[in-house]
Amino acid sequence: MSAHGLLRFTTAGSVDDGKSTLIGRLLYDTKQVLEDQLVQVAEASRRRSSDGGLDLALITDGLRAEREQGITIDVAYRYFATDRRRFIIADVPGHKQYTRNMVTGASTADLSIVLIDARKGVLEQSKRHAYISALLGIPHLVVCVNKMDLVGYSEETFTRIVAEIREFLAPLPVREVSAIPISALNGDNVVDRSVEMPWYGGPTLLEHLETVDLEADHPADTPTRFPVQWVIRPGAAVSWGDGVSLPDAADARPVDADYRGYAGQLASGVLRTGDEVLVLPGGQLTRIAAIDTYDGERDEASAPLSVTVRLEDDLDVSRGDLICVPDDAPVVARELDATICWMSERPLCVGDRLVIKHTTRTAQAIVVALEERVNVETLAGERDVVAFGLNDIGRVRLRTSAPLMCDPYRRTRATGGFVLIDEADNRTVAAGMIEDAR
Amino acid sequence: MSSAIDHAPLTHLNALESEAIHIMREVAAELERPVLLFSGGKDSIVLLRLAEKAFRPARFPFPLMHVDTGDNFCEVIAFRDRRVAELGERLIVASVQESIDRGRVVEDRGPRASRNRLQITTLLDAIADHRFDAAFGGARRDEERARAKERVFSFRDDFGQWDPKSQRPELWNLYNGRVRPGEHVRVFPLSNWTELDVWEYIAQEQLEVPSIYFAHERPVFARDGMLYAWREGTELLDGERVETATVRYRTVGDMRCTGGVRSLATTLDEVVTEIAATRVTERGETRADDRVSEAAMEDRKKAGYF
């Protein structure tokens, strides 16, 4: 969920497909690599390569353990800006833990770059990446066919690869698919237009990133969803236990003891003062009395703003409740059909109990059924699954200890996504996307 | 009550601010005993404004804590106390000098000594003494390559260690802050901010910052390509000499490992312009602690550093 001046995108790929070089090229050609970083990269290039040329891939070099093992361990976040937009890159490594990292990086992205080596064509990993981008509801997908310099900048090769990935993507819900022929190593069509590929008339990658239409990703008819995060009551006592007490000055500060505001971040849609709203799961109807912020009252707030809402009626509303519009409410449900990505070495079986975290609500969940596992290469569903293993993706049915206010993930990411946590070690073990709930 | 702000398109600062407020409220709601680490530096100044935005008109549901090396710029300590008094919030000062006096740590000697590394013990002791289970910090992912990989909710075991190889996946805005007794999370609401974002936000909010962030004259000496503040008692190496220069600071830390930069920027707008045009990273330009090795920050983070 971004403002239109901020684009979050994700890139994933394996060690050899040029992902690090591509990101290095984007940062270098947009002059985001500062002098001290360049000195480090130049030194490392001299140490590690035979020809000693500047190795742009080293710009994104990470932890020492990674340098020692020649791998990348985890998602890295990188930042750059041009005159037109700010960018946040979730840079996802492509080897083991691939799905886990990919899903993590994709969960907040507006756009996904699928990198394909022109010599190798569409590999299983390209498909996996495209599938996960679609599954996580990323609206924009850019297929970058890289290493065009190694296939003689052949239009025919590019066209063939793009046709193949488009065919794979056809049944998947991606709003917009673009394809760009590039050479990250030489800089063709990354920031600067390639002179080697006059047959390509589209934008460079950076031009595309700068101009992709984010407004259309947040249509005006998205339902209003305001999960209550925290209740602001200045009159309530604040205590941090022994040894930490408030200074006298704070006690002297005048407070409005009757103030009661519901703080949260609008997950989708718009709230307006005077609107009739429904509070779930209780089902009470009331109106918005005021929308408060530190900077003063507003008469309207839209996602993704963090605000504090006061209600006309004195209701018992607490964290985990959801404020929405009465004529377009989510389903209040304790049984969910969802697609999950399983991210733990421990297998997932029917009957397992986990903690489910959904919006600001936390409950227990029991796995009622493992419906099917998705073969990511063919998109076929495999039935009669006994357990999900690490990096498996599939459909499950869950029953929860408390009602959740659910939307299908494809309609609203924020009220359709959840995580599962294993209470034994407090690890996050799955990402889930609600398909249906009752 | 209607105002122009209601219908203005969201800026990237609005988006970053709302994300950070959401993070702070999640911590308040899900953890028992949070604390906010306040150094008087620009990033933690922004954290305090975000806490006001998240929790006013009520008090902060956590105290503030400063890890004081005893070697801070006096302008920063004066600012710290003034800001805390204005807010009417509680400040805990965890003192590195006390850790030294109690024999918890041994101070390095010599002209290159700094108390930077000693802060780790003081910080972890204070977290344990107060049984804090969450500590807000102002670190940003754009600062340094180890930080680029750190989660917003960064889990620490009961030794305070960060394990980059087994971080919890962090999806959407669903943060997992579950800890057992003795463990804690470091929480970084400014993870997605850049140095320029921080300065633009300070300018937008008209926040006061310590005077050392603006160009001023002070006696300095050059060492390893950086300009360090000289004061009575500072030990110099052969060939080093003290000069008066017009400098400002890009980061606020221990005096003995934080360098100034030559600058004529005396207003917030001039600082923003300077940062937007800079060609050197903030840690590369000003922090000796990161120059020790290629993985200096990574090593300190694993041991429990901020």
Contacts between the chains, C-beta under 8 A, distances in Angstrom:
chain1	res1	chain2	res2	distance
A	1	B	15	7.8
A	2	B	15	5.8
A	3	B	9	7.1
A	3	B	10	3.7
A	3	B	11	6.0
A	3	B	12	5.4
A	3	B	14	5.9
A	3	B	15	4.1
A	4	B	9	6.5
A	4	B	10	7.3
A	5	B	9	8.0
A	5	B	10	7.9
A	5	B	11	6.0
A	5	B	12	4.5
A	6	B	12	4.2
A	6	B	15	5.4
A	6	B	16	7.8
A	34	B	278	7.1
A	34	B	279	5.4
A	34	B	280	5.2
A	34	B	281	5.0
A	34	B	284	7.2
A	35	B	279	4.8
A	35	B	280	5.2
A	36	B	280	5.0
A	36	B	281	5.6
A	36	B	284	3.3
A	36	B	285	7.0
A	37	B	281	6.2
A	37	B	284	7.2
A	40	B	294	7.6
A	61	B	145	6.8
A	62	B	145	5.6
A	62	B	146	7.8
A	62	B	148	7.0
A	62	B	149	6.1
A	63	B	145	7.2
A	63	B	146	6.0
A	63	B	149	6.5
A	63	B	164	5.6
A	63	B	295	7.2
A	63	B	298	5.6
A	64	B	294	6.9
A	64	B	295	3.9
A	64	B	298	5.8
A	65	B	164	7.1
A	65	B	165	6.9
A	67	B	294	7.9
A	73	B	149	7.3
A	73	B	164	6.3
A	73	B	165	5.8
A	74	B	149	4.8
A	74	B	164	6.4
A	74	B	165	7.7
A	74	B	167	6.1
A	75	B	149	7.0
A	76	B	145	7.7
A	76	B	148	4.5
A	76	B	149	5.0
A	77	B	141	4.7
A	77	B	148	5.7
A	77	B	149	7.7
A	77	B	191	7.3
A	77	B	192	7.0
A	78	B	141	7.9
A	78	B	142	7.7
A	78	B	148	6.4
A	79	B	141	7.2
A	79	B	142	4.8
A	79	B	192	7.5
A	79	B	194	5.0
A	81	B	194	7.6
A	81	B	196	7.6
A	86	B	12	4.9
A	88	B	192	5.9
A	100	B	169	5.7
A	101	B	169	7.8
A	103	B	169	7.2
A	103	B	171	6.8
A	104	B	169	4.7
A	104	B	170	6.1
A	104	B	171	5.8
A	107	B	171	4.2
A	107	B	172	4.8
A	108	B	172	6.4
A	108	B	173	7.8
A	229	B	22	7.0
A	229	B	25	4.6
A	229	B	26	6.7
A	229	B	29	6.1
A	230	B	25	4.4
A	230	B	28	5.9
A	230	B	29	5.1
A	230	B	54	7.9
A	230	B	55	8.0
A	232	B	55	6.6
A	232	B	56	7.9
A	232	B	57	7.1
A	232	B	58	5.0
A	233	B	58	6.3
A	234	B	57	4.9
A	234	B	58	4.1
A	234	B	59	7.3
A	236	B	58	7.3
A	238	B	58	7.9
A	238	B	59	5.2
A	238	B	61	6.3
A	240	B	33	6.3
A	240	B	62	7.2
A	240	B	63	6.1
A	240	B	90	8.0
A	240	B	130	8.0
A	241	B	33	6.9
A	241	B	131	7.5
A	243	B	129	7.9
A	243	B	130	6.6
A	244	B	63	5.5
A	244	B	90	6.6
A	244	B	92	7.0
A	244	B	130	6.4
A	245	B	90	7.2
A	246	B	59	7.3
A	246	B	90	5.6
A	247	B	88	6.9
A	247	B	89	7.6
A	247	B	90	5.6
A	249	B	85	6.7
A	249	B	88	4.9
A	250	B	59	6.1
A	250	B	88	4.1
A	250	B	89	6.5
A	250	B	90	7.1
A	252	B	88	7.9
A	253	B	59	7.9
A	253	B	88	5.0
A	255	B	57	6.7
A	255	B	58	7.4
A	256	B	57	6.3
A	259	B	57	6.0
A	259	B	58	7.8
A	263	B	25	5.8
A	263	B	54	7.1
A	263	B	55	8.0
A	264	B	22	7.9
A	264	B	25	7.5
A	265	B	18	5.8
A	265	B	19	7.8
A	265	B	21	7.2
A	265	B	22	4.2
A	265	B	173	7.4
A	273	B	1	7.2
A	293	B	53	7.0
A	294	B	52	5.6
A	294	B	53	4.1
A	294	B	56	5.6
A	295	B	5	7.4
A	295	B	53	7.8
A	296	B	3	7.5
A	297	B	1	5.3
A	298	B	1	7.7
A	298	B	3	7.4
A	298	B	5	7.0
A	298	B	6	5.2
A	299	B	1	5.2
A	299	B	2	4.9
A	299	B	3	7.9
A	299	B	6	5.8
A	300	B	6	4.8
A	300	B	7	7.3
A	301	B	6	7.9
A	302	B	10	7.8
A	304	B	10	7.7
A	304	B	15	6.3
A	304	B	18	5.3
A	304	B	19	7.3
A	305	B	10	7.4
A	305	B	14	7.0
A	305	B	18	5.2
A	306	B	17	7.4
A	306	B	18	4.1
A	306	B	19	8.0
A	306	B	21	3.9
A	306	B	22	5.4
A	306	B	25	7.6
A	306	B	53	7.5
A	306	B	54	7.3
A	319	B	29	5.4
A	343	B	169	5.7
A	355	B	178	7.9
A	357	B	174	5.2
A	357	B	176	7.1
A	358	B	174	7.7
A	360	B	26	7.8
A	360	B	29	7.3
A	413	B	172	6.8
A	414	B	172	6.9
A	414	B	173	7.5
A	417	B	171	6.9
A	417	B	172	4.9
A	417	B	174	7.0
A	418	B	174	7.0
A	419	B	169	7.8
A	419	B	171	5.5
A	419	B	172	8.0
A	419	B	174	4.9
A	419	B	176	6.8
A	421	B	176	5.8
A	421	B	178	6.5
A	426	B	176	7.1
A	426	B	178	4.1
A	426	B	179	7.0
A	426	B	180	7.1
A	427	B	168	6.0
A	427	B	176	7.9
A	428	B	168	4.6
A	428	B	169	4.9
A	428	B	170	7.5
A	428	B	171	7.4
A	428	B	176	4.8
A	431	B	169	7.1
A	431	B	171	4.8
